[in-house]
Amino acid sequence: MIVLTGGAGFIGSAMLWELNREGIDDVIVVDDLEDAAAGKWKNLSGLRFRDIISIDGFHALLSDGNLPDIRAVIHMGAISATTETDADLLLERNYRYSRMIASFCAEKDIRFIYASSAATYGDGSRGYLDEEENLYSLRPMNMYGYSKQLFDLWALRQGVLENATGLKFFNVYGPNEYHKGDMSSVVYKAFHQIRESGTVKLFRSHRDDFEDGGQLRDFIYVKDCTAAMLWLLEHPDVGGLFNIGTGTARTFSDLVRATYAAMDKEPAITYIPMPEHLRNTYQYFTQAETGKLKAYGYTPPTTSLEDGVRDYVCNYLMTDTPYFDHQSP
């Protein structure tokens, strides 16, 4: 059996789809579905799994040790909002809860794969190298990134990373992100802006060395993330921290133009001022160093920005059923 925390969320439900494609449905989903109107539950409606339990319910099972035989825990459950201001809540969910799960897996010799974040790299001035010895030099720019950094450091000190795998996801986009609101990808936001008004709004640059719309991100399609995670699940001897990105930074203008192209429309972009509260913590450039995972033997090419956006738009967003389904490729 596999335990998948955050299994109703964006990357978690995408991973459940990936497992279903491999014929794996003996999965316990750990998540809270929250307000039904937000539609998070729809991420699970076309997927197969054994059972779903709440976050608190899984916490109680861990405390009691009352769990069946588990092959692996894929821990995607966390507060993922980079704008979350409740520092204590972030510590509880992203640090202490993760410690509890990791300790359980280490004690029981269970494969543990968890979500770290590229937000741990801060403004990028210290680089994007995913070697463990670089952890102490990183300075995240927000409390979300710091909560992830704290757990990475704990896992390193405790020796957890010798057998477990932490994944530093860069800018992920794709199906099943629809419940995320402001934290959804620019592709998703752009698609709806194009449908509603024909024009997409992007933040103006507030740095002289970046033109408007020229801010750079390593955008990675969620299907590439789940393919890497499946490979790591199948290679339990691989441990450590790994970047999950394409290794190529692209501009927000590129991303939006790819969305227009997928919708067969001419681009129309308007640049608006960035809110004051975001300016001091805004990343102008991210790009994953991907050599480490390749050195372990994972070498499939990542999906190009244009192909990923086209698949997302044409095969999901423009359909009546935009969610992952175990019966679909």
SEBATOR-376812 format. One line per field, with one value per residue (C-alpha): y, z, x; residue number from 1. Coordinates in nm, 4 decimals. Layout:
<recs>
north (Y ...)
up (Z ...)
east (X ...)
num (NUM ...)
</recs>
This chain:
<recs>
north (0.0000 0.3576 0.6552 0.9772 1.2887 1.5926 1.3412 1.5641 1.8622 1.9665 1.7616 1.4949 1.4124 1.4254 1.1654 0.9521 0.9661 0.8591 0.5650 0.4657 0.4625 0.2045 -0.0059 0.1034 0.1878 0.0441 0.3994 0.5766 0.9446 1.1765 1.5188 1.7585 1.8444 2.1699 2.3740 2.1632 2.4719 2.5146 2.1861 2.0219 1.6980 1.6944 1.6218 1.2731 1.2021 1.0264 0.8513 0.5192 0.4692 0.2482 0.5109 0.8737 0.9953 1.3419 1.5059 1.4806 1.1211 1.0244 1.2082 0.9928 0.6719 0.7680 0.8392 0.5024 0.3111 0.1588 0.1355 -0.1637 -0.2598 0.0397 0.0299 0.4070 0.7442 1.0165 1.3316 1.6158 1.7503 2.0984 2.4572 2.5624 2.9295 3.1429 3.4313 3.2506 3.4808 3.2449 3.1394 2.9009 2.7222 2.6828 2.5391 2.2934 2.1665 2.1983 2.1213 1.9345 1.7182 1.6300 1.5356 1.2984 1.1238 1.1041 0.9574 0.6935 0.5969 0.5819 0.3586 0.1221 0.1292 0.2732 0.4629 0.8357 1.0907 1.4442 1.7874 2.0532 2.3686 2.5920 2.8713 2.7557 2.9149 3.2645 3.5297 3.2890 3.4882 3.1800 2.9594 2.6691 2.3750 2.0870 1.9514 1.8885 2.0723 2.3952 2.3881 2.5969 2.8832 2.9274 3.2203 3.1864 3.5089 3.4111 3.2007 2.9293 2.8792 2.8878 2.6168 2.3918 2.4820 2.3915 2.0430 1.9913 2.0860 1.8549 1.5677 1.6270 1.6374 1.3257 1.1267 1.0920 1.2025 0.8993 0.6879 0.9424 1.1865 1.5545 1.7279 2.0977 2.1725 2.4811 2.6523 2.3694 2.4085 2.1656 1.9949 1.9766 2.3104 2.4727 2.4953 2.6947 3.0431 3.3066 3.0333 2.8758 2.9012 3.1890 2.9490 2.8832 3.2514 3.3575 3.1043 3.2489 3.6100 3.5403 3.3810 3.6625 3.9732 3.8716 4.0426 3.9027 4.1133 4.0589 4.2348 4.5173 4.4800 4.6991 4.6249 4.7932 4.4668 4.2976 4.4241 4.4042 4.0411 3.9418 3.7979 3.4424 3.1158 2.7482 2.6364 2.2597 2.0595 1.8559 1.5353 1.5687 1.6009 1.2849 1.0891 1.1769 1.0865 0.7488 0.6771 0.7663 0.5398 0.2568 0.3323 0.3267 0.3253 0.6880 0.9376 1.3081 1.6395 1.6878 1.9809 1.9107 2.1574 2.1751 2.3444 2.6221 2.9549 3.1145 3.4502 3.5094 3.6634 3.3317 3.1474 3.3760 3.3732 2.9927 3.0048 3.2326 3.0036 2.6962 2.8812 2.9909 3.3607 3.6637 3.7848 4.0950 4.1606 4.4508 4.5226 4.6345 4.7507 4.4783 4.5183 4.6854 4.3952 4.1549 4.3624 4.2810 3.9049 3.8617 3.6277 3.7617 3.4494 3.0795 2.7942 2.4444 2.2736 1.9280 1.7424 1.5631 1.3616 1.2831 1.1546 0.8984 0.7717 0.9676 1.1090 1.1437 1.4827 1.7331 1.8673 2.1967 2.4996 2.5217 2.1508 2.1438 2.4487 2.3125 1.9773 2.1502 2.3953 2.1715 1.8412 1.9737 2.3409 2.3493 2.0296 1.9617 1.7432 1.9173 1.6826 1.3885 1.0604 0.7095 0.6137 0.8954 0.8977)
up (0.0000 -0.0674 0.1479 -0.0496 0.1630 -0.0070 -0.2462 -0.3328 -0.4039 -0.7264 -0.7484 -0.5149 -0.7314 -1.0429 -0.8760 -0.8002 -1.1728 -1.2496 -1.0102 -1.1620 -1.5076 -1.3695 -1.2402 -0.8794 -0.6827 -0.3390 -0.2165 0.0986 0.0266 0.3196 0.2799 0.3896 0.1138 0.2807 0.1216 -0.1374 -0.3490 -0.4059 -0.5952 -0.4516 -0.4267 -0.8063 -0.8338 -0.7001 -0.8796 -1.1798 -0.9903 -0.8063 -0.4481 -0.1476 0.1049 0.2093 0.5617 0.7082 0.8040 1.1729 1.1258 0.9757 1.2577 1.5075 1.3197 1.3196 1.6903 1.7623 1.5160 1.3938 1.0222 0.7832 0.5813 0.3789 0.0801 0.0611 0.1835 -0.0800 0.1256 -0.0846 0.1889 0.3081 0.3157 -0.0269 -0.0294 -0.0454 0.0889 0.4092 0.7063 0.9984 1.0814 1.3590 1.1285 0.8660 1.1292 1.2460 0.9029 0.6947 0.9574 1.2644 1.0815 0.8206 1.0952 1.2437 0.9114 0.8279 1.1682 1.1274 0.7837 0.9074 1.1991 0.9767 0.6806 0.4511 0.1338 0.1959 -0.0859 0.0114 -0.1368 -0.0573 -0.2684 -0.4930 -0.2582 -0.0266 -0.2727 -0.1915 -0.4451 -0.6276 -0.5541 -0.3852 -0.6827 -0.7464 -0.6792 -0.5046 -0.3165 0.0513 0.1698 0.0231 0.2472 0.5258 0.2881 0.1592 0.2718 0.1811 0.1202 0.2884 0.5772 0.3458 0.2000 0.5475 0.6746 0.3899 0.4546 0.8221 0.7350 0.4757 0.7388 0.9976 0.7457 0.6658 1.0317 1.1200 0.8275 0.6766 0.3342 0.3060 0.2196 0.1587 -0.1274 -0.1038 -0.4189 -0.4865 -0.7282 -0.9434 -1.1134 -1.1763 -1.3982 -1.5240 -1.4611 -1.1156 -0.9920 -1.0223 -0.6488 -0.5725 -0.6337 -0.6330 -0.6138 -0.9433 -1.2372 -1.4806 -1.7570 -1.5755 -1.4990 -1.8525 -2.0080 -1.8190 -1.8792 -2.2521 -2.2507 -2.0491 -2.1948 -2.4605 -2.2663 -2.0129 -1.7285 -1.6191 -1.3528 -1.4698 -1.3913 -1.1118 -1.1965 -1.4722 -1.5798 -1.6599 -1.9135 -1.8464 -1.8801 -1.8953 -1.5439 -1.5744 -1.4225 -1.4673 -1.5677 -1.5513 -1.6577 -1.3752 -1.5836 -1.5872 -1.2080 -1.1591 -1.4054 -1.1995 -0.8769 -1.0166 -1.1129 -0.7630 -0.6172 -0.8309 -0.7282 -0.3468 -0.3338 -0.4515 -0.1660 -0.1187 -0.2379 -0.6048 -0.8133 -1.0205 -1.3085 -1.6760 -1.6362 -1.8734 -1.7602 -1.9742 -1.9465 -1.8361 -2.1786 -2.3350 -2.1134 -2.1994 -2.5709 -2.5600 -2.4013 -2.6752 -2.9387 -2.7834 -2.7995 -3.1590 -3.0686 -3.1167 -2.8009 -2.6177 -2.2970 -2.0526 -1.7841 -1.4395 -1.1316 -0.8897 -0.5467 -0.2960 -0.0505 -0.3103 -0.4454 -0.1773 -0.1942 -0.5690 -0.7567 -1.0954 -1.2011 -1.1199 -1.3062 -1.1752 -1.1829 -1.3039 -1.3359 -1.0014 -1.0796 -1.4269 -1.2698 -1.0798 -1.4091 -1.4651 -1.8166 -1.9897 -2.1649 -2.0108 -2.2010 -2.3782 -2.2530 -2.5761 -2.5797 -2.2113 -2.2352 -2.5493 -2.3835 -2.0740 -2.2667 -2.5464 -2.3634 -2.0279 -1.9954 -2.3200 -2.2428 -2.0385 -1.7952 -1.7287 -1.4488 -1.4498 -1.5018 -1.4569 -1.7961 -1.9875 -2.1135)
east (0.0000 0.1039 0.0082 -0.0295 -0.0629 -0.2090 -0.3614 -0.6562 -0.4329 -0.2648 0.0554 -0.0825 -0.3844 -0.1655 0.0565 -0.2477 -0.3302 0.0278 -0.0033 -0.3382 -0.1774 0.0650 -0.2222 -0.1656 -0.4793 -0.3974 -0.3504 -0.4625 -0.5255 -0.4615 -0.6214 -0.8935 -1.1408 -1.2509 -1.5318 -1.7119 -1.7772 -1.4023 -1.4092 -1.1003 -1.2975 -1.3309 -0.9576 -1.0350 -1.3620 -1.2034 -0.9246 -0.8981 -0.7812 -0.8551 -0.9645 -0.9355 -0.8679 -0.8293 -0.5018 -0.5901 -0.7031 -0.3670 -0.1903 -0.3805 -0.2940 0.0726 0.0609 -0.1014 0.1120 -0.2133 -0.1323 -0.1207 0.1868 0.2995 0.5329 0.5872 0.4671 0.4538 0.4195 0.2780 0.0522 0.1458 0.0362 0.1598 0.0595 0.3740 0.1634 0.0552 0.1250 0.0495 0.4048 0.3002 0.0563 0.3289 0.5614 0.2977 0.1934 0.5095 0.7713 0.6467 0.3902 0.6521 0.8985 0.6439 0.5819 0.9535 1.0357 0.7666 0.8998 1.2599 1.1608 0.9593 1.2023 0.9346 1.0240 0.9662 0.9312 0.8371 0.7821 1.0352 1.0255 1.2320 1.1189 1.4012 1.6477 1.5253 1.6165 1.8479 2.1621 2.3131 2.2358 2.0001 2.2277 2.0502 2.3522 2.2802 2.5911 2.4494 2.1433 2.2958 2.3749 2.0187 1.8023 1.4321 1.2403 0.9125 0.7877 0.6565 1.0041 1.1560 0.9187 1.0343 1.3975 1.3633 1.2428 1.5179 1.7765 1.6212 1.6121 1.9793 2.0873 1.8887 2.0268 1.6792 1.8005 2.0272 1.7218 1.4464 1.3985 1.3071 1.1865 1.2381 0.9573 0.9961 0.6980 0.4527 0.1460 -0.1156 -0.4522 -0.6125 -0.4787 -0.8227 -0.8927 -0.5770 -0.7177 -0.4435 -0.1792 -0.2854 -0.0466 -0.0275 -0.1387 -0.4662 -0.5189 -0.4267 -0.6637 -0.9600 -0.8571 -0.8349 -1.1791 -1.3346 -1.1698 -0.9199 -0.6405 -0.3938 -0.2536 0.1065 0.3103 0.5293 0.8986 1.0347 1.3972 1.5939 1.7581 1.4240 1.1727 0.7998 0.6950 1.0609 1.0718 1.2037 1.0841 1.1574 0.8073 0.7547 0.4508 0.2998 0.3168 0.6964 0.6913 0.4875 0.7023 1.0108 0.8319 0.7278 1.0877 1.2041 0.9366 1.0725 1.4327 1.4269 1.8058 1.8134 1.8177 1.8775 1.7410 1.6597 1.5419 1.2331 1.2448 1.3300 1.6673 1.5579 1.4125 1.1417 0.9661 0.6103 0.5536 0.6594 0.4139 0.1239 0.2019 0.2050 -0.1415 -0.2718 -0.1200 -0.2859 -0.6191 -0.5456 -0.5677 -0.3441 -0.1633 -0.2818 -0.0852 -0.1307 0.1296 0.0150 0.2107 0.3149 0.1506 0.3808 0.3656 0.5092 0.7964 1.0532 0.9919 0.9417 1.1741 1.2818 1.4703 1.4550 1.6203 1.6729 2.0100 1.9038 2.2334 2.2120 1.8980 2.0331 2.3545 2.1471 2.0062 1.6851 1.7215 1.3795 1.3419 1.1046 0.8070 0.8709 0.6785 0.4811 0.3906 0.3007 0.0771 -0.0887 -0.1645 -0.3000 -0.5158 -0.6427 -0.6851 -0.8038 -0.9015 -1.1004 -1.2903 -1.6028 -1.4048 -1.0710 -0.9631 -0.7234 -0.9061 -0.7671 -0.9136 -0.7416 -0.3790)
num (1 2 3 4 5 6 7 8 9 10 11 12 13 14 15 16 17 18 19 20 21 22 23 24 25 26 27 28 29 30 31 32 33 34 35 36 37 38 39 40 41 42 43 44 45 46 47 48 49 50 51 52 53 54 55 56 57 58 59 60 61 62 63 64 65 66 67 68 69 70 71 72 73 74 75 76 77 78 79 80 81 82 83 84 85 86 87 88 89 90 91 92 93 94 95 96 97 98 99 100 101 102 103 104 105 106 107 108 109 110 111 112 113 114 115 116 117 118 119 120 121 122 123 124 125 126 127 128 129 130 131 132 133 134 135 136 137 138 139 140 141 142 143 144 145 146 147 148 149 150 151 152 153 154 155 156 157 158 159 160 161 162 163 164 165 166 167 168 169 170 171 172 173 174 175 176 177 178 179 180 181 182 183 184 185 186 187 188 189 190 191 192 193 194 195 196 197 198 199 200 201 202 203 204 205 206 207 208 209 210 211 212 213 214 215 216 217 218 219 220 221 222 223 224 225 226 227 228 229 230 231 232 233 234 235 236 237 238 239 240 241 242 243 244 245 246 247 248 249 250 251 252 253 254 255 256 257 258 259 260 261 262 263 264 265 266 267 268 269 270 271 272 273 274 275 276 277 278 279 280 281 282 283 284 285 286 287 288 289 290 291 292 293 294 295 296 297 298 299 300 301 302 303 304 305 306 307 308 309 310 311 312 313 314 315 316 317 318 319 320 321 322 323 324 325 326 327 328 329)
</recs>
